[in-house]
Amino acid sequence: MQEKLPAAIRKVWTISALLTIFWWLVAAAGLFACHILWNWPLWLLAFPAALAVLQPIIMLSLVPYRYQFWRYKITDTAVYMQKGAIIQSEEAVPITRVQNVTLSSGPILRHFQLQEVNIETASTSHKIDGLTKPVAEKLRDQILLLAKEARDEG
């Protein structure tokens, strides 16, 4: 059975989308300062200003769909992740390839008492966005145990 992310992750994604407005406005302000100081063309402001408006609108509209389709499942052989609102992708990380599993959380995730599970292999890193702390710890321990058992068998 595939597991859903906790509902609180929608709030995290919403706040993250709103924070992108701030960063694009900082870029626009920097370009405006360059316009005043060095007479850079004013049209350069159009790109960050447009992105400050459009990107959060798109990201906010995709939050419900993103939540609807994000799933994960742990089996004895692999960690399966399904994600994507418009372009859906499914990933399978073989348990035998797992080298490290780490838990992390930034200030927004911590506020909602969520953690990210990062599953690292030799070549890539995969993450399960925001799980409650007990679920994240259980998942980390389960994946590490399965990886150890797979190595012992092989």
C-alpha positions in Angstrom: 0.0 0.0 0.0 1.3 3.4 -0.9 1.6 6.0 1.8 0.5 9.7 1.5 2.4 12.6 2.9 0.9 14.3 6.0 -1.6 17.1 5.2 0.7 19.7 6.9 3.0 19.4 3.9 0.5 21.5 1.9 1.1 24.4 4.2 4.9 24.0 3.9 4.6 24.0 0.1 2.3 27.1 0.2 4.7 29.0 2.4 7.6 28.0 0.2 5.8 29.3 -2.9 5.1 32.6 -1.2 8.7 32.9 -0.2 9.8 32.8 -3.8 8.0 36.2 -4.3 10.5 37.6 -1.8 13.6 36.3 -3.7 12.4 37.5 -7.1 11.6 40.9 -5.6 15.2 41.0 -4.2 16.5 40.3 -7.6 14.3 43.0 -9.1 15.5 45.5 -6.5 19.1 44.6 -7.2 18.5 45.2 -10.9 16.7 48.5 -10.2 19.7 49.6 -8.1 22.0 48.7 -11.0 19.7 50.8 -13.3 20.0 53.8 -10.9 23.8 53.4 -10.3 25.1 52.4 -13.7 22.2 53.1 -16.1 21.4 49.5 -16.8 18.4 49.1 -19.1 15.1 49.2 -17.2 13.6 46.4 -19.2 15.9 44.0 -17.3 13.5 44.3 -14.3 10.7 42.7 -16.4 12.0 39.2 -16.0 12.4 39.0 -12.2 9.2 41.1 -11.7 7.2 38.8 -13.9 8.6 35.7 -12.1 7.8 37.3 -8.7 4.1 37.2 -9.8 3.8 34.2 -12.1 6.0 31.5 -10.3 4.1 31.7 -7.0 0.8 31.7 -8.7 1.7 28.5 -10.6 3.3 26.9 -7.6 0.3 27.7 -5.4 -2.2 26.3 -7.9 -0.2 23.1 -8.1 -0.1 22.4 -4.3 -3.4 20.4 -4.2 -2.4 18.3 -7.2 1.1 17.8 -5.9 -0.3 16.5 -2.7 -2.8 14.3 -4.5 -0.2 12.5 -6.4 2.8 12.3 -4.0 3.1 8.8 -2.6 5.8 6.4 -1.3 6.1 2.8 -0.5 8.9 0.7 1.1 9.3 -3.0 0.2 12.0 -5.5 0.9 13.6 -4.8 -2.5 13.1 -1.0 -3.1 11.8 2.4 -2.1 9.2 3.5 -4.5 8.3 7.2 -4.9 5.5 8.6 -7.1 5.3 12.4 -7.6 4.3 15.1 -10.0 1.2 17.1 -10.7 1.5 17.7 -14.4 4.4 15.5 -15.2 4.2 12.4 -13.1 7.2 10.3 -12.3 7.8 7.1 -10.5 11.2 6.2 -9.0 12.4 3.0 -7.5 15.5 3.0 -5.4 16.9 -0.5 -5.0 17.5 -1.3 -1.3 20.8 -2.8 -2.2 22.0 0.6 -3.6 21.1 2.6 -0.5 24.2 3.9 1.2 22.9 6.5 3.6 19.5 7.8 4.9 19.4 11.2 6.6 16.7 13.2 8.1 16.6 17.0 7.7 14.3 19.9 8.4 14.6 23.6 7.7 12.7 26.2 9.7 9.4 25.8 7.9 9.4 22.0 8.2 10.4 22.3 11.9 7.5 24.7 12.6 5.1 22.1 11.3 7.1 19.3 13.1 8.0 17.6 9.8 11.2 16.1 8.4 12.6 15.3 5.0 13.9 11.8 4.5 17.0 11.8 2.1 17.9 8.4 0.6 21.4 8.5 -0.8 22.9 6.0 -3.3 26.4 6.2 -4.8 25.2 8.3 -7.7 22.0 10.2 -6.6 19.9 11.3 -3.7 16.2 10.9 -3.4 13.9 12.6 -0.9 10.5 12.1 0.6 9.3 15.6 1.3 7.8 16.1 4.7 6.9 13.3 7.2 6.1 13.6 10.8 9.2 13.0 13.0 8.1 9.5 14.3 7.2 8.3 10.8 10.5 9.7 9.4 12.6 8.0 12.1 10.7 4.7 11.6 11.2 5.0 7.8 14.9 5.7 8.2 15.4 2.8 10.5 13.4 0.5 8.3 15.3 1.4 5.1 18.7 1.1 6.8 17.7 -2.3 8.3 16.6 -3.6 4.9 19.8 -2.3 3.3 21.9 -4.0 5.9 20.0 -7.3 5.4 20.4 -7.0 1.6 24.1 -6.5 2.0 24.5 -9.4 4.4 22.6 -11.8 2.0 24.7 -10.7 -1.0 
